[in-house]
Amino acid sequence: MVARRFVINQSVISKLRENVGVVYFRPSRVELVIAFLWRDLINVYRLKNNGRLRPCLLSIPMNLRGKIDFPRYENSFGNFGIEVPVKFIPGETGMELQDILLMIKDVIQNTNVSFAKSSDDIYSLASKFHEEIQEWEENKQVDVKWMCAWHQVYVGSLLMKLILVGENLAC
């Protein structure tokens, strides 16, 4: 196995934070890097499509542990998460780093709230997300990106996978 490690040091993260400008929260390193990479991937797709922006879906895995109040899952083990669809729609979403970052943050926060409120009906809510992702995946006019982790992303391996895999990021 060949592996390469990329390290994004604090000075780079600080510059990214400066580029984002003022937002209502302090973005984490992971949020900044994901927003930066996704924005650049959207621009790569723009170049591949003769300068035309297309809708783009970013599917982010989200851990549900501690986000729902459902006794059945208190003592469970293993993964307990869902794929959350984040949708870039040309004309509705800006292309600035701040716009992409806020969109990702808002989707994650809204998903947290939705699952916290619907602990009885988590299956139908998870099913809704899955159906949305499937619908977007089947549309050939949409660019789809998969992300392998949200909370503990090794950015170097993610970057290498984005470069090497190209179309879909599979872990």
JOZIRA-V882756 format. One record per residue. N is the residue number from 1. PHI is phi in radians with two decimals (NA if undefined). PSI is psi in radians with two decimals (999 if undefined). OMEGA is omega in degrees with one decimal (999 if undefined). Layout:
# JOZIRA-V882756
n->N phi->PHI psi->PSI omega->OMEGA
n->N phi->PHI psi->PSI omega->OMEGA
This chain:
# JOZIRA-V882756
n->1 phi->NA psi->2.32 omega->177.0
n->2 phi->-1.81 psi->2.23 omega->179.6
n->3 phi->-2.29 psi->2.56 omega->177.6
n->4 phi->-2.32 psi->2.44 omega->-177.0
n->5 phi->-2.00 psi->2.25 omega->174.6
n->6 phi->-1.91 psi->2.34 omega->178.7
n->7 phi->-1.99 psi->2.24 omega->176.3
n->8 phi->-1.84 psi->1.87 omega->-173.7
n->9 phi->-1.38 psi->3.00 omega->-174.6
n->10 phi->-1.07 psi->-0.58 omega->-179.5
n->11 phi->-1.15 psi->-0.63 omega->177.1
n->12 phi->-1.19 psi->-0.75 omega->177.8
n->13 phi->-1.07 psi->-0.71 omega->178.5
n->14 phi->-1.08 psi->-0.72 omega->177.8
n->15 phi->-1.14 psi->-0.70 omega->176.6
n->16 phi->-1.07 psi->-0.76 omega->178.6
n->17 phi->-1.07 psi->-0.68 omega->176.8
n->18 phi->-1.11 psi->-0.71 omega->180.0
n->19 phi->-1.15 psi->-0.52 omega->179.9
n->20 phi->-1.21 psi->-0.65 omega->-177.8
n->21 phi->1.47 psi->-2.75 omega->-175.4
n->22 phi->-1.47 psi->2.18 omega->172.7
n->23 phi->-2.29 psi->2.94 omega->-174.6
n->24 phi->-1.37 psi->0.06 omega->178.4
n->25 phi->-2.57 psi->2.87 omega->175.5
n->26 phi->-1.64 psi->1.89 omega->-177.0
n->27 phi->-1.16 psi->2.49 omega->177.2
n->28 phi->-1.31 psi->2.93 omega->176.6
n->29 phi->-1.03 psi->-0.77 omega->-178.0
n->30 phi->-1.11 psi->-0.80 omega->179.3
n->31 phi->-1.04 psi->-0.77 omega->179.7
n->32 phi->-1.08 psi->-0.82 omega->-176.9
n->33 phi->-1.19 psi->-0.73 omega->179.2
n->34 phi->-1.09 psi->-0.79 omega->178.8
n->35 phi->-1.08 psi->-0.75 omega->179.4
n->36 phi->-1.08 psi->-0.85 omega->-179.2
n->37 phi->-1.13 psi->-0.74 omega->-177.9
n->38 phi->-1.15 psi->-0.73 omega->177.7
n->39 phi->-1.04 psi->-0.74 omega->179.7
n->40 phi->-1.20 psi->-0.61 omega->175.6
n->41 phi->-1.15 psi->-0.67 omega->176.1
n->42 phi->-1.06 psi->-0.71 omega->177.6
n->43 phi->-1.17 psi->-0.61 omega->175.4
n->44 phi->-1.09 psi->-0.79 omega->177.5
n->45 phi->-1.08 psi->-0.62 omega->177.5
n->46 phi->-1.05 psi->-0.79 omega->178.6
n->47 phi->-1.10 psi->-0.69 omega->179.5
n->48 phi->-1.17 psi->-0.40 omega->-177.2
n->49 phi->-1.90 psi->0.62 omega->176.0
n->50 phi->0.97 psi->0.71 omega->175.5
n->51 phi->1.48 psi->0.02 omega->-177.8
n->52 phi->-1.67 psi->2.20 omega->175.6
n->53 phi->-1.31 psi->2.47 omega->176.3
n->54 phi->-2.13 psi->2.78 omega->173.1
n->55 phi->-1.05 psi->2.57 omega->-179.0
n->56 phi->-2.45 psi->2.35 omega->179.7
n->57 phi->-1.92 psi->2.28 omega->171.8
n->58 phi->-1.96 psi->2.10 omega->180.0
n->59 phi->-1.76 psi->2.02 omega->-175.4
n->60 phi->-1.94 psi->2.18 omega->173.7
n->61 phi->-1.24 psi->2.43 omega->-178.7
n->62 phi->-2.28 psi->2.28 omega->178.2
n->63 phi->-1.34 psi->2.23 omega->179.3
n->64 phi->-1.66 psi->-0.13 omega->179.9
n->65 phi->-1.05 psi->2.28 omega->178.8
n->66 phi->1.41 psi->-0.04 omega->-178.4
n->67 phi->-1.81 psi->-0.24 omega->177.5
n->68 phi->-2.16 psi->2.66 omega->179.0
n->69 phi->-1.85 psi->1.50 omega->-176.0
n->70 phi->-2.43 psi->1.84 omega->-172.5
n->71 phi->-0.93 psi->-0.55 omega->-177.2
n->72 phi->-1.01 psi->-0.50 omega->-174.1
n->73 phi->-1.74 psi->0.02 omega->-177.9
n->74 phi->-1.06 psi->-0.73 omega->-175.7
n->75 phi->-1.91 psi->0.38 omega->179.5
n->76 phi->-1.42 psi->2.94 omega->177.1
n->77 phi->-2.36 psi->2.93 omega->-178.4
n->78 phi->1.60 psi->-2.97 omega->-179.2
n->79 phi->-1.37 psi->2.44 omega->175.6
n->80 phi->-2.42 psi->1.51 omega->-174.9
n->81 phi->-2.65 psi->3.08 omega->178.9
n->82 phi->-2.41 psi->2.90 omega->171.6
n->83 phi->-1.63 psi->2.23 omega->-179.0
n->84 phi->-1.87 psi->2.16 omega->179.9
n->85 phi->-1.45 psi->2.23 omega->173.8
n->86 phi->-2.00 psi->2.13 omega->-170.7
n->87 phi->-1.95 psi->2.15 omega->171.4
n->88 phi->-1.68 psi->2.15 omega->179.0
n->89 phi->-2.15 psi->2.02 omega->-178.7
n->90 phi->-0.96 psi->2.41 omega->-179.4
n->91 phi->1.56 psi->-0.46 omega->177.8
n->92 phi->-1.76 psi->-0.51 omega->-177.3
n->93 phi->-2.02 psi->2.32 omega->177.5
n->94 phi->-1.30 psi->2.84 omega->-178.2
n->95 phi->-1.76 psi->0.03 omega->177.6
n->96 phi->-1.25 psi->2.67 omega->179.5
n->97 phi->-0.98 psi->-0.70 omega->179.3
n->98 phi->-1.07 psi->-0.73 omega->179.8
n->99 phi->-1.08 psi->-0.80 omega->-179.0
n->100 phi->-1.15 psi->-0.77 omega->179.7
n->101 phi->-1.07 psi->-0.81 omega->179.7
n->102 phi->-1.13 psi->-0.66 omega->179.2
n->103 phi->-1.11 psi->-0.80 omega->178.8
n->104 phi->-1.08 psi->-0.83 omega->-179.1
n->105 phi->-1.06 psi->-0.78 omega->-179.4
n->106 phi->-1.10 psi->-0.74 omega->179.6
n->107 phi->-1.10 psi->-0.77 omega->179.7
n->108 phi->-1.11 psi->-0.78 omega->179.8
n->109 phi->-1.13 psi->-0.75 omega->179.1
n->110 phi->-1.11 psi->-0.64 omega->177.6
n->111 phi->-1.16 psi->-0.76 omega->176.5
n->112 phi->-0.99 psi->-0.82 omega->-179.6
n->113 phi->-1.11 psi->-0.77 omega->-179.4
n->114 phi->-1.03 psi->-0.80 omega->-179.2
n->115 phi->-1.25 psi->-0.58 omega->178.0
n->116 phi->-1.13 psi->-0.63 omega->-178.1
n->117 phi->-1.40 psi->-0.45 omega->-171.5
n->118 phi->-2.03 psi->0.85 omega->-177.1
n->119 phi->-1.10 psi->-0.44 omega->177.5
n->120 phi->-1.29 psi->-0.52 omega->-170.1
n->121 phi->-2.06 psi->0.69 omega->-176.3
n->122 phi->-1.18 psi->-0.51 omega->-178.6
n->123 phi->-1.16 psi->-0.77 omega->-179.7
n->124 phi->-1.22 psi->-0.59 omega->177.8
n->125 phi->-1.18 psi->-0.77 omega->177.0
n->126 phi->-1.11 psi->-0.68 omega->178.6
n->127 phi->-1.11 psi->-0.66 omega->177.6
n->128 phi->-1.06 psi->-0.78 omega->178.0
n->129 phi->-1.08 psi->-0.76 omega->-179.7
n->130 phi->-1.07 psi->-0.76 omega->179.3
n->131 phi->-1.12 psi->-0.70 omega->177.0
n->132 phi->-1.05 psi->-0.80 omega->-179.9
n->133 phi->-1.11 psi->-0.78 omega->179.1
n->134 phi->-1.04 psi->-0.76 omega->-179.5
n->135 phi->-1.06 psi->-0.78 omega->179.9
n->136 phi->-1.22 psi->-0.64 omega->179.2
n->137 phi->-1.10 psi->-0.65 omega->-176.7
n->138 phi->-1.31 psi->-0.31 omega->-179.6
n->139 phi->-1.42 psi->2.03 omega->-177.7
n->140 phi->-1.27 psi->-0.14 omega->177.7
n->141 phi->-1.63 psi->0.15 omega->-178.7
n->142 phi->-2.08 psi->2.37 omega->173.9
n->143 phi->-1.61 psi->2.28 omega->-175.4
n->144 phi->-2.03 psi->2.34 omega->175.6
n->145 phi->-2.20 psi->2.38 omega->175.6
n->146 phi->-1.90 psi->2.46 omega->176.1
n->147 phi->-1.99 psi->2.47 omega->-173.6
n->148 phi->-1.53 psi->-0.39 omega->-179.8
n->149 phi->-2.73 psi->2.69 omega->179.4
n->150 phi->-1.98 psi->-0.90 omega->-173.4
n->151 phi->-1.42 psi->-0.55 omega->-178.4
n->152 phi->-2.25 psi->1.25 omega->-179.0
n->153 phi->-1.58 psi->2.21 omega->169.4
n->154 phi->-1.54 psi->1.72 omega->-169.4
n->155 phi->-1.00 psi->-0.62 omega->179.2
n->156 phi->-1.07 psi->-0.82 omega->-179.9
n->157 phi->-1.20 psi->-0.62 omega->176.6
n->158 phi->-1.10 psi->-0.81 omega->179.7
n->159 phi->-1.07 psi->-0.77 omega->179.2
n->160 phi->-1.10 psi->-0.72 omega->179.4
n->161 phi->-1.14 psi->-0.68 omega->177.8
n->162 phi->-1.09 psi->-0.69 omega->-179.1
n->163 phi->-1.27 psi->-0.79 omega->-174.0
n->164 phi->-1.37 psi->-0.70 omega->-175.0
n->165 phi->-1.42 psi->-0.70 omega->176.2
n->166 phi->1.35 psi->-1.41 omega->-171.2
n->167 phi->-1.28 psi->-0.93 omega->179.9
n->168 phi->-2.25 psi->2.42 omega->179.3
n->169 phi->-1.64 psi->1.83 omega->-177.7
n->170 phi->-1.97 psi->2.41 omega->179.9
n->171 phi->-1.96 psi->999 omega->999
